[in-house]
Every structure is written in structure tokens, then in C-alpha cells.
Amino acid sequence: MMRAVPLSGDWTLVDAFAAQICSRALRHSKPAPEIFLLAAAELRVAPAYWIVAEDAPVGIRAARAGGMTAIGIARLGDADGLRAAGAERVVASFDEIRIDDLAPPSSSGDAA
């Protein structure tokens, strides 16, 4: 439980997030995008601006169904399944993700 993870003083992990979405409140579970779309609405950020990191093909499919970019985290040697589900990029760990890799392509037409 996030409330049980202390950060500093009276702050807990749950206090570090601007929105908390509980899957128990949802009508549809993944691969439906409801959990991601609810979070996007709560934070008032359009789905096209979201990057979802998921370690399961069902989560990748949910992110893509919601119009979001999906990065697969292949912790269990399941990179092929994450790619097949629609992940735009697959990495073994968050350490492999660079902010520059997540930026949209240049609109100038230059090839990278």
C-alpha cells in the first residue's frame, strides 16, 4: 500500500502523485484503456501526450487503445510479446530510457 511507504516526515508515496486511480473503481480492466483514460482526464492531459511504461502485453494493448505511446519493459525476456502487442519501444529496464528518445520527431523533416 502506497500510504505505508514513508518518504519524508509525514509524506508517503501516495502524496507524491497528483492523481490516484484505483482499478477497483473501473468497469473494464485491461486491455480496455479505461484506467489510462481516467488518469489522463484526472490530470487534464490529452492521451496523445502520454507515455505508458508497461511490463505486460495486456497493458501495452490498453495504452495503445487509449491513443497513448507505449514502452514495454521486458523484465522476463518477453520482448517479442510486448512488441507484438504494439509497444513502440522495448527495453529491459527503465535505465535504458532517455528523455531524448521520447521526444516527438523533428517537424523540420531532418532525418535523425
N, C-alpha and C positions, 0 to 999 in steps of 0.2 A: 504494500500500500504506500503510495507516494507521500501521504501525510506523516508516515512513520520515518521517513528519511530526512534527518536533520541536515541543514545546510549551514546556517549561521544564526546564533541567537534563537529567536522564536520562528525563524524561517524554515520551512520544509520544502521538499522538492515540488510539491503541488503549488506552492506560492511562486515558483519560478516561471509558471506558464500563464499566459493571458487568457487561455480558454481550457476547460477540461471537458472532454466529451466521453461519456460512459457508454460502452457498447450495449449495456442493458436497456438503455432508453431507445434503442433503434428498432425499427420494424423489420429491416432487412440487413443481414450480415454480408460480409464479403463473399462473393465478388461484386455485390452491389456497391456502388460508390457512396452510399448514404453517410457513412462515418466521416469520410473525407469532405464531402459537400457540406455537411453540418459544421465541421470545423472551419471551412472556408467562409461560410456565412457568418459564423460567430465572430471571426476575425475581420470580416469585411474585406477579404482579398479574393479576387476572381480566381477560379480554378486554374486558368491558363498560367498563372504566376506561381503555382505551387510545384514543389519538387518533393515527391514522396519517396522515402527510402524504405524498402520492404525486403524481408527475407523469405517470403513465400509467394509462389506464383499466384495464389488467390488474391493477395494484397496488390500485386502488380496489376492484375486484371481490374481490380476495383479502382485503382488510381487512374488507369488509362480510360476506364469507362466514365470517370468523372472529369475527363479532359485535362488531367494533370500529367506532368513529367514523372516518370517512374525510374528509380535507380534500384537495381537488385543487389542485395547484399548476400553473396553466395558463401555462407558460413559452413555449409555442409557439402561442398562440392557439387552443388546443384545449379551451376551457372547456365547450363543449357535449358533447364526448365524455366528459369527466370527470363531468359531471352525469348523463349517460345511464348511466354505469357505476355510479352510486349515491353520488357524493360529496355529503355534507351541506352542504358549503360549498366554493366555488371562489374562489381568489384568484390574482393574478398573481405574488405574491412573499410570502415569509414575513413581510415587513414589514407586510403587511395584516392579520395575525392578532393579535388582542388576547386576553389571558387571559380577560377578561370574556365574550368571545364563546364561549368553550369551556366555560364553567360550565354545569352542568345547569339546566334551568328551575326556577324557584322552586316549591316544593311548596305554597306558600300559596294558589295559584290566581290570584295577581295577574297581569294581562296586562302584558307588557313593552312 
